[in-house]
């Protein structure tokens, strides 16, 4: 079996682009911070192939830059208001006062534009830097809360996924369904033909045997880093009945299945 030339992309390309999006999309940035760092009972779905710690770090860094811009702009508004009040209170001619007010407002407007421009430039500079191969996504932003980062690091080795009942799809986990597709049915009762046109012999197989075949065969034809692992999917409304999965009813569920369950996986 031969495959066409596969695209050559770095393994962390998804992490890089998502971290860059944190600087360019305020709505996405807020969603990342809310989902990954909020203190709630909501299970966090592992995003395999994405460094959640790096993503949270850049989202927080982008928010910090935005807060800094907002503080500077608020200071300009305060200075502008104070200048207008001072000019109106001085015993100067109307013409001189008007000229001073206009000059002050012009200077403050230029300062506000420079602050906004510098802010946008810094956001885009960081986003572009994340696309460079020499940039380490996780090291390129300051660490956040150590407890939250430790929890997100556990997700990288998670083999237990609690999925939202409302989603109705365990493979979505606690995330959001973006898209789906269906493969055309394959008729397993029809035998293929060999080069001479004769029907091949049908071989019976089980779903487990098919899984094992694909787990060994697919990496050998071009997907070197593809690894098949077993995971346990549990509906969110059933977790409260499993003490091993939810030892603390006021805490988050575990992200790894108990060892006695792993023996049967």
C-alpha positions in Angstrom: 0.0 0.0 0.0 1.4 3.3 -1.0 0.3 6.8 0.0 0.8 10.1 -1.7 3.4 12.5 -0.2 2.1 13.6 3.2 2.4 17.2 4.1 5.5 18.0 6.2 4.4 20.0 9.2 5.9 20.2 12.7 4.3 18.1 15.3 3.3 21.1 17.4 1.7 23.0 14.5 -1.7 22.9 16.2 -0.3 24.3 19.4 1.5 27.1 17.6 -1.5 28.3 15.6 -3.9 28.1 18.6 -1.4 30.1 20.8 -1.1 32.6 18.0 -4.9 32.8 17.8 -5.0 33.9 21.5 -3.3 37.2 20.5 -5.5 37.8 17.4 -9.0 36.7 18.6 -10.2 38.1 21.9 -13.3 35.9 22.0 -11.2 32.8 21.5 -8.8 34.0 24.2 -11.5 34.4 26.7 -12.9 31.0 25.9 -9.5 29.4 26.4 -9.0 31.1 29.8 -12.6 30.2 30.9 -12.4 26.5 29.9 -8.8 25.8 31.1 -8.5 27.8 34.3 -11.9 28.3 35.8 -12.5 26.8 39.2 -15.5 24.6 38.7 -16.7 21.0 38.7 -16.6 20.9 35.0 -14.4 18.2 33.5 -11.8 19.5 31.0 -11.6 17.6 27.8 -8.0 16.6 26.9 -6.9 18.1 23.5 -4.5 15.4 22.3 -1.7 16.9 20.2 -2.2 20.4 21.8 -0.1 21.7 24.7 -2.8 23.1 26.9 -0.3 24.7 29.3 1.3 26.7 26.5 -2.2 27.7 25.2 -3.3 29.0 28.6 0.0 30.8 29.1 -0.4 32.8 25.8 -4.0 33.5 26.4 -3.2 34.9 29.8 -0.3 36.9 28.3 -2.6 38.4 25.6 -5.2 39.3 28.2 -2.4 41.0 30.4 -1.4 43.1 27.4 -5.0 44.1 26.8 -5.4 45.1 30.4 -2.2 47.2 30.2 -3.5 49.0 27.1 -6.9 49.6 28.8 -5.2 51.1 31.8 -3.1 53.5 29.7 -6.1 54.6 27.7 -8.1 55.1 30.8 -5.3 57.3 32.2 -5.5 59.4 29.0 -9.2 59.9 29.5 -8.6 61.0 33.0 -5.9 63.4 31.9 -8.1 64.8 29.2 -11.0 65.4 31.6 -8.7 67.1 34.1 -7.2 69.3 31.3 -10.6 70.4 30.1 -11.7 71.2 33.7 -8.5 73.1 34.3 -8.8 75.1 31.1 -12.4 76.0 31.8 -11.5 77.1 35.3 -8.6 79.5 34.3 -9.2 83.2 34.0 -7.9 83.4 30.4 -9.3 84.7 27.3 -11.8 82.5 25.4 -9.6 82.2 22.4 -6.5 81.3 24.3 -8.4 78.8 26.4 -9.9 77.2 23.3 -6.5 76.9 21.7 -4.9 75.3 24.7 -7.8 72.8 25.0 -7.5 71.8 21.3 -3.7 71.4 21.6 -4.1 69.3 24.7 -6.8 67.1 23.1 -4.6 66.7 20.0 -1.6 65.6 22.0 -3.8 63.1 24.0 -5.4 61.8 20.8 -1.9 61.1 19.3 -0.9 59.4 22.6 -4.0 57.2 22.5 -3.3 56.2 18.9 0.4 55.4 19.7 -0.8 53.2 22.6 -3.3 51.3 20.5 -0.8 50.9 17.6 1.9 49.6 19.9 -0.6 47.2 21.5 -1.7 45.8 18.1 1.9 45.6 17.0 3.0 43.6 20.0 0.0 41.2 19.7 0.9 40.5 16.0 4.6 40.3 16.7 4.0 37.5 19.3 1.6 35.7 17.0 4.1 35.7 14.1 6.9 34.6 16.4 5.0 31.5 17.3 5.2 30.3 13.7 9.0 30.4 13.8 10.6 26.9 14.4 13.1 28.3 16.9 10.2 29.5 19.2 9.3 27.2 22.0 5.5 27.7 22.5 5.5 26.9 26.2 8.7 28.8 27.0 7.6 31.9 25.0 5.1 33.0 27.6 5.3 33.4 31.4 4.0 30.6 33.6 0.5 30.9 35.1 -0.9 29.3 38.3 1.2 26.2 39.2 -1.8 24.2 40.4 -3.7 24.8 37.1 -0.7 24.0 35.0 -0.1 20.7 36.9 -3.7 19.7 36.3 -3.4 20.5 32.6 -0.2 18.5 32.4 -2.1 15.5 33.7 -4.5 15.8 30.7 -1.7 14.9 28.3 -1.6 11.3 29.7 -5.4 11.1 30.3 -7.1 7.8 29.5 -10.4 8.7 31.1 -12.8 11.1 29.4 -16.0 12.3 30.9 -18.3 13.5 28.2 -21.2 15.9 28.3 -24.6 14.3 28.2 -26.0 17.2 26.1 -23.4 16.5 23.4 -24.5 12.9 23.0 -21.1 12.0 21.5 -18.4 10.5 23.8 -15.7 11.4 21.3 -16.4 15.1 21.8 -15.5 14.8 25.5 -16.3 18.0 27.4 -15.5 20.1 24.3 -17.7 21.3 21.5 -18.6 19.5 18.3 -17.1 21.5 15.4 -17.9 19.1 12.5 -18.5 15.5 11.6 -18.6 13.3 8.6 -19.8 9.7 7.7 -18.0 7.1 5.6 -20.0 5.2 3.0 -20.9 1.7 4.3 -18.5 -1.1 3.2 -20.1 -4.4 2.2 -18.0 -7.1 3.8 -19.9 -9.9 2.1 -18.5 -9.0 -1.3 -15.1 -10.5 -2.1 -12.4 -8.5 -3.9 -10.8 -9.7 -7.1 -7.2 -10.5 -7.8 -5.2 -9.2 -10.8 -6.5 -12.2 -12.9 -10.1 -11.3 -12.1 -10.8 -14.2 -9.8 -12.7 -13.7 -6.6 -10.6 -13.8 -3.4 -11.5 -15.9 -0.4 -13.5 -14.0 2.3 -11.8 -14.0 5.7 -13.9 -13.5 8.8 -12.6 -11.0 11.4 -13.9 -9.4 14.5 -13.9 -5.7 15.4 -11.0 -6.3 17.8 -9.0 -7.9 15.1 -9.7 -5.0 12.7 -8.6 -2.6 15.4 -5.3 -4.5 16.0 -4.6 -4.7 12.3 -5.1 -0.9 11.8 -3.0 -0.1 14.9 -0.1 -2.0 13.4 -0.6 -1.3 9.7 -1.4 2.5 9.6 1.8 3.7 11.3 3.8 1.5 8.9 2.5 3.3 5.8 3.5 6.9 6.7 2.0 7.9 10.1 5.1 7.2 12.2 3.8 9.0 15.3 0.4 7.5 15.3 -0.2 5.4 18.5 -3.3 3.5 19.4 -4.4 3.6 23.0 -7.4 2.5 25.0 -9.5 5.1 26.8 -12.5 4.9 29.0 -15.5 7.2 28.2 -18.0 7.9 30.9 -21.2 9.9 30.7 -21.2 12.9 33.0 -24.5 11.9 34.7 -23.0 8.5 35.7 -19.8 9.9 37.3 -21.4 10.6 40.6 -22.0 6.8 41.1 -18.3 6.0 40.7 -16.2 6.8 43.7 -13.0 5.8 42.0 -13.7 8.3 39.3 -15.1 11.1 41.5 -13.6 10.7 45.0 -14.6 14.2 45.9 -18.1 15.1 45.0 -17.2 18.8 45.2 -14.1 18.4 43.0 -13.3 17.5 39.4 -13.4 13.8 38.2 -10.1 11.9 37.8 -8.3 12.0 34.4 -6.9 8.5 34.7 -8.8 5.2 35.1 -8.1 3.1 38.1 -5.4 0.5 37.7 -7.8 -2.4 38.1 -9.9 -1.1 35.1 -6.7 -0.7 33.0 -6.1 -4.4 33.3 -9.3 -5.0 31.3 -8.6 -2.4 28.6 
